[in-house]
Amino acid sequence: MATRIGILGLGKMGEALIKGLQASKHSKDFAFQATTRSIESAAEATKRLAVECHTDNQKLAAGSKVLVLCVKPHQAQTVLSELASKLTADHLIISVCASVTTAQISEWSGGRAAVVRAMPNTPCLIGEGMTVFCAGQGVKAEHMRLTENIFNTVGRAIALEEPLMDGVTGLSGCGPAYIYLIIEALSEAGVKVGLPRKTATLLAAQTMAGAARMVLERGEHPAALKDEVTTPAGCTIDGLMALEEGKLRVTLIKAVLAAAKRSKSLGKK
Ligand SMILES: NC(=O)c1ccc[n+]([C@@H]2O[C@H](COP(=O)([O-])OP(=O)(O)OC[C@H]3O[C@@H](n4cnc5c(N)ncnc54)[C@H](OP(=O)(O)O)[C@@H]3O)[C@@H](O)[C@H]2O)c1
């Protein structure tokens, strides 16, 4: 029987998840219902995604034992408090809200439902997401298996301890934005050396995807793969020198640290 999943807050992340699951070869294993805040966005989402979408969170909880909380972090407390009386020990709440801890989710939702915190990213939309999840209150092995199954269907999923979740947010949660920026910059470089923009973007994006697959599939250290491309006195070493001069590595490290710090501070508010 299909797992009924209720998406609380069908925005960008909720949509990426639904579309990714719908497009997967396991699409028949899942059935969806969703909510938004406004009637207009619910009607629009129903039409666009062929999913029942409305504004009644309590009806959603009555119809789905698995609830994925996809509202903005500052909206989580209100949504869960309104739902608390309807939640039972049979419910599993999977929160994808950045910065919100499992303890907060349990407190706001009345403490009966099992709670998992997850940090996916938007490439879930095309089955290439990266999700990290951790157990909260009341979670059993079957809840962790179900969470892993959902997010593995739309990419890769691993379980880690909760104290690492802010760092995860700074790396893989926010990471697609960093990578888009790098692709955009490489594409500009292509235009500068005379390539048509569309071609430059293709070259940049496929190079990024190919290099990422090499790391994932060969399992070698990225530095060893970089060395393979770098011929003595060749062209690549000159490019690498320019990147070192521009402090690319430390800049990327600082980007992840800044986003992780922000995630941690938002959680304390
Ligand atoms: N976007 C990402 O790349 C990403 C990655 C990882 C995790 N996340 C997490 O995912 C969550 C959602 O982010 P997002 O980018 O998808 O935000 P978003 O596009 O703004 O979506 C938020 C959704 O929540 C709905 N909503 C607000 N209040 C509600 C209520 N009381 N009842 C039901 N629905 C309600 C909104 O409905 P209306 O449209 O009607 O206002 C909207 O559909 C955040 O907590 C974020 O930290 C996002």
The ligand as an SDF file (V2000), in Angstrom:
LIG
                    3D

 48 52  0  0  0  0  0  0  0  0999 V2000
   14.4730   26.0950   -0.4710 N   0  0  0  0  0  0  0  0  0  0  0  0
   15.5240   25.3450   -0.1510 C   0  0  0  0  0  0  0  0  0  0  0  0
   16.5390   25.2630   -0.8850 O   0  0  0  0  0  0  0  0  0  0  0  0
   15.5070   24.5450    1.1290 C   0  0  0  0  0  0  0  0  0  0  0  0
   16.4740   23.5470    1.3380 C   0  0  0  0  0  0  0  0  0  0  0  0
   16.4160   22.7980    2.5150 C   0  0  0  0  0  0  0  0  0  0  0  0
   15.4560   23.0670    3.4710 C   0  0  0  0  0  0  0  0  0  0  0  0
   14.5660   24.0670    3.2430 N   0  0  0  0  0  0  0  0  0  0  0  0
   13.5720   24.3500    4.2780 C   0  0  0  0  0  0  0  0  0  0  0  0
   12.2990   24.1370    3.7060 O   0  0  0  0  0  0  0  0  0  0  0  0
   11.3540   25.0040    4.3330 C   0  0  0  0  0  0  0  0  0  0  0  0
   10.5280   25.6700    3.2540 C   0  0  0  0  0  0  0  0  0  0  0  0
   11.3720   26.4650    2.4530 O   0  0  0  0  0  0  0  0  0  0  0  0
   10.8670   26.9310    1.0190 P   0  0  0  0  0  0  0  0  0  0  0  0
   12.0510   27.5400    0.3520 O   0  0  0  0  0  0  0  0  0  0  0  0
   10.1290   25.8110    0.3460 O   0  0  0  0  0  0  0  0  0  0  0  0
    9.8180   28.0810    1.4650 O   0  0  0  0  0  0  0  0  0  0  0  0
    8.5460   28.6370    0.6480 P   0  0  0  0  0  0  0  0  0  0  0  0
    8.7380   28.4170   -0.8180 O   0  0  0  0  0  0  0  0  0  0  0  0
    8.3190   30.0160    1.1500 O   0  0  0  0  0  0  0  0  0  0  0  0
    7.3430   27.6960    1.1220 O   0  0  0  0  0  0  0  0  0  0  0  0
    6.7130   27.7970    2.3510 C   0  0  0  0  0  0  0  0  0  0  0  0
    5.3250   27.2030    2.2020 C   0  0  0  0  0  0  0  0  0  0  0  0
    4.7140   27.1490    3.5030 O   0  0  0  0  0  0  0  0  0  0  0  0
    3.3490   27.5140    3.3250 C   0  0  0  0  0  0  0  0  0  0  0  0
    2.7910   27.9440    4.6020 N   0  0  0  0  0  0  0  0  0  0  0  0
    3.0800   29.0210    5.3540 C   0  0  0  0  0  0  0  0  0  0  0  0
    2.3130   29.0570    6.4750 N   0  0  0  0  0  0  0  0  0  0  0  0
    1.5210   27.9570    6.4190 C   0  0  0  0  0  0  0  0  0  0  0  0
    0.4980   27.4360    7.2500 C   0  0  0  0  0  0  0  0  0  0  0  0
    0.1380   28.0510    8.3800 N   0  0  0  0  0  0  0  0  0  0  0  0
   -0.1110   26.2930    6.8890 N   0  0  0  0  0  0  0  0  0  0  0  0
    0.2340   25.6410    5.7470 C   0  0  0  0  0  0  0  0  0  0  0  0
    1.1900   26.0910    4.9030 N   0  0  0  0  0  0  0  0  0  0  0  0
    1.8190   27.2310    5.2370 C   0  0  0  0  0  0  0  0  0  0  0  0
    3.3870   28.6080    2.2900 C   0  0  0  0  0  0  0  0  0  0  0  0
    2.0980   28.8350    1.7460 O   0  0  0  0  0  0  0  0  0  0  0  0
    1.7550   30.2230    0.9380 P   0  0  0  0  0  0  0  0  0  0  0  0
    2.4800   30.1030   -0.3630 O   0  0  0  0  0  0  0  0  0  0  0  0
    0.2790   30.1830    0.7740 O   0  0  0  0  0  0  0  0  0  0  0  0
    2.2550   31.3360    1.7920 O   0  0  0  0  0  0  0  0  0  0  0  0
    4.3910   28.0010    1.3000 C   0  0  0  0  0  0  0  0  0  0  0  0
    3.7280   27.1240    0.4410 O   0  0  0  0  0  0  0  0  0  0  0  0
   12.1460   26.0030    5.1720 C   0  0  0  0  0  0  0  0  0  0  0  0
   11.9580   25.7300    6.5410 O   0  0  0  0  0  0  0  0  0  0  0  0
   13.5810   25.7960    4.7590 C   0  0  0  0  0  0  0  0  0  0  0  0
   14.4820   25.9630    5.8360 O   0  0  0  0  0  0  0  0  0  0  0  0
   14.5460   24.7990    2.0910 C   0  0  0  0  0  0  0  0  0  0  0  0
  1  2  1  0
  2  3  2  0
  2  4  1  0
  4  5  1  0
  4 48  2  0
  5  6  2  0
  6  7  1  0
  7  8  2  0
  8  9  1  0
  8 48  1  0
  9 10  1  0
  9 46  1  0
 10 11  1  0
 11 12  1  0
 11 44  1  0
 12 13  1  0
 13 14  1  0
 14 15  2  0
 14 16  1  0
 14 17  1  0
 17 18  1  0
 18 19  2  0
 18 20  1  0
 18 21  1  0
 21 22  1  0
 22 23  1  0
 23 24  1  0
 23 42  1  0
 24 25  1  0
 25 26  1  0
 25 36  1  0
 26 27  1  0
 26 35  1  0
 27 28  2  0
 28 29  1  0
 29 30  1  0
 29 35  2  0
 30 31  1  0
 30 32  2  0
 32 33  1  0
 33 34  2  0
 34 35  1  0
 36 37  1  0
 36 42  1  0
 37 38  1  0
 38 39  2  0
 38 40  1  0
 38 41  1  0
 42 43  1  0
 44 45  1  0
 44 46  1  0
 46 47  1  0
M  CHG  2   8   1  16  -1
M  END
$$$$
